[in-house]
Amino acid sequence: MAEKKEKLMDVAAEYREALEKLTDSDLPDEVVNDTLEGMKGALEVKATSLAAFAERIDGEAAVLKKRADLIAARAKAAASRAERIRAYIFNAMKLAEVSLIETTDFKIRVKKGAWKLIVDTPSQVPNEFMRFPDPPAPEIDKAAALKALGEGKELSWCHREQGAHLEIK
């Protein structure tokens, strides 16, 4: 029967529990420190092997991203090539003044598109043809509020919290 492996969180919980019990005990500091140091070793081993596993997965992710980027570049190049061929056909049909080519495989047509407005002199556009959008709504300047809180100013409408993240080097 395979031995059940302890989870990192279980080891961390045991360490925390031992820390609380041992610091409240009458044991000599040397005994407390030695016991905690031994338990910390198990925590370090688990965390180190999980960090190595995470780095291996990061490596796999980087390889997959590189492959995805290469495939995306090939797809973009193929789409661009197809678009250039369509433009070539369009220009040839316009030059020949042919609006329809019909074969058993394709029906190729030069169709008129929607009307576009080309503004030649923007300064002469009357107001009746202008839109005046509402200004953007005011928004909180979070950087200024954080700075004020950091300088000790009390703001009743907010508080700050410091996050934490894991760094593996």
C-alpha positions in Angstrom: 0.0 0.0 0.0 1.4 3.4 -1.0 2.1 5.9 1.7 -0.2 8.9 1.7 1.7 12.1 1.0 1.0 15.1 3.2 -0.2 18.2 1.5 1.7 21.5 1.9 -1.3 23.2 3.6 -1.5 20.3 6.1 2.2 20.7 6.9 1.7 24.5 7.2 -1.3 24.0 9.5 0.7 21.6 11.7 3.6 24.0 11.9 1.3 26.9 12.9 -0.4 24.7 15.5 3.0 23.6 16.9 4.2 27.2 16.9 1.2 28.3 19.0 1.4 25.4 21.4 5.2 25.6 21.9 5.4 29.4 22.4 2.8 29.0 25.1 4.7 26.2 26.8 7.3 26.3 29.6 9.9 24.4 27.4 13.3 26.0 27.0 13.8 28.2 24.0 16.4 25.8 22.5 13.9 22.9 22.5 11.2 25.1 21.0 13.5 26.3 18.3 14.8 22.8 17.5 11.3 21.4 17.2 10.1 24.2 15.0 13.3 24.1 12.9 12.6 20.3 12.2 9.0 21.0 11.2 10.1 23.9 9.1 12.3 21.6 7.1 9.3 19.5 6.0 7.5 22.8 5.0 10.6 23.9 3.0 10.9 20.5 1.2 7.2 20.6 0.2 7.3 24.2 -0.9 10.6 23.8 -2.8 9.3 20.8 -4.8 6.1 22.6 -5.6 8.0 25.7 -6.7 10.1 23.5 -9.0 7.0 21.9 -10.4 5.5 25.4 -11.0 8.7 26.5 -12.8 8.5 23.3 -15.0 4.9 24.2 -15.9 6.0 27.8 -16.6 8.5 26.4 -19.1 5.9 24.3 -20.7 3.6 27.3 -20.9 6.4 29.4 -22.5 6.9 26.7 -25.2 3.2 26.5 -25.8 2.9 30.2 -26.1 5.8 30.4 -28.5 4.1 27.7 -30.7 0.8 29.5 -30.5 2.5 32.8 -31.5 4.1 31.0 -34.5 0.8 29.5 -35.5 -1.0 32.9 -35.1 1.7 34.5 -37.2 1.2 31.9 -39.9 -2.6 32.3 -39.8 -2.2 36.1 -40.1 0.2 35.7 -43.0 -2.2 33.3 -44.8 -5.2 35.6 -44.2 -3.1 38.6 -45.5 -2.1 36.6 -48.6 -5.8 35.7 -49.3 -6.8 39.3 -48.9 -4.1 40.4 -51.4 -5.3 37.9 -53.9 -8.9 39.2 -53.5 -7.7 42.8 -54.0 -5.8 41.7 -57.1 -9.0 40.1 -58.5 -11.0 43.2 -57.6 -8.5 45.6 -59.3 -8.3 43.4 -62.4 -12.1 43.3 -62.7 -12.4 47.1 -62.2 -9.7 47.7 -64.8 -11.5 45.4 -67.3 -14.9 47.0 -66.3 -16.3 43.5 -65.6 -18.7 43.3 -62.6 -19.5 39.6 -62.7 -17.5 36.4 -63.4 -19.6 33.3 -63.0 -18.1 29.8 -63.3 -19.2 26.4 -62.0 -17.0 26.9 -59.0 -17.4 30.6 -58.1 -19.6 33.6 -58.6 -17.3 36.6 -58.3 -19.0 40.0 -58.3 -17.9 43.6 -57.8 -20.6 45.0 -55.7 -21.3 48.6 -54.8 -20.7 49.3 -51.2 -22.5 51.7 -48.8 -22.1 55.4 -49.2 -19.2 57.0 -47.3 -19.0 60.6 -46.3 -15.7 62.3 -47.1 -15.3 65.6 -45.2 -13.1 67.9 -47.3 -13.2 70.9 -45.0 -14.0 70.0 -41.4 -14.0 73.6 -40.2 -17.0 74.4 -42.4 -19.3 71.7 -41.0 -22.4 73.4 -39.5 -23.5 72.5 -35.9 -26.6 70.6 -37.1 -24.2 67.9 -38.5 -22.1 67.8 -35.3 -22.5 65.6 -32.2 -21.6 66.9 -28.8 -21.1 63.9 -26.5 -21.4 64.2 -22.8 -18.1 64.6 -21.0 -16.9 61.5 -19.1 -18.2 61.0 -15.6 -15.8 62.0 -12.8 -13.7 59.1 -11.4 -11.7 58.5 -8.3 -8.1 59.4 -8.3 -6.9 56.3 -6.5 -3.2 57.2 -6.6 -3.9 60.5 -4.8 -6.1 58.8 -2.2 -3.4 56.1 -1.6 -0.8 58.8 -1.3 -2.9 60.8 1.2 -3.5 57.7 3.3 0.2 56.8 3.2 1.0 60.3 4.5 -1.3 59.6 7.5 -4.3 61.6 6.4 -7.6 60.0 7.5 -10.2 59.5 4.8 -13.6 58.3 6.1 -14.7 57.0 2.7 -11.8 54.6 2.1 -9.0 52.5 3.5 -6.0 50.8 2.1 -4.9 47.2 2.2 -1.6 45.8 1.3 -1.7 42.7 -0.9 0.9 39.9 -1.0 2.2 37.7 -3.7 4.5 34.8 -4.1 8.0 35.4 -5.5 10.1 32.5 -6.6 13.6 33.3 -7.9 
